[in-house]
Amino acid sequence: MKYEGVTGLEVCKRNIAKVQKKYAEEGAKALEAWGRDTINDSKDNYCPIDTGEMVGTGNLQMDRGATRIEVTLYYNTFYAATVHENPRPYHPIGQAGFLRIPFNNHAPQLLTTVAGYLKKVSL
């Protein structure tokens, strides 16, 4: 097959490149959606609340490289790690492990979420 000096192989390579780009875009959207659901679950149901400062800092950060897509879920206070890891204090609202628990609860949904987004990809 030849189109104006373009071979079938060249067309195929271009199409593969388009699909790869679309997969990366949809994969990033899926990971961000999953991360947003997870951090929101953490903030709404698990994060200890005293003054409300820490729960307000819960967020996610996307990082994309040439061959990877990462999402980081975090709380941006100097004491978040201490509160997260110390099960001894009583928290009338929330609990220790406030990021780990929703992360583990949402982990089984990650592949399903990504698959749903990737099914949208077409030429």
Secondary structure, DSSP 8 states (H G I E B T S, - for coil): -EETTEEHHHHHHHHHHHHHHHHHHHHHHHHHHHHHHHHHHHHHHTS--SSSHHHHT-EEEEEE-SS-EEEEEE--STTHHHHHH--SS--SS--TTTTHHHHHHHHHHHHHHHHHHHTT---
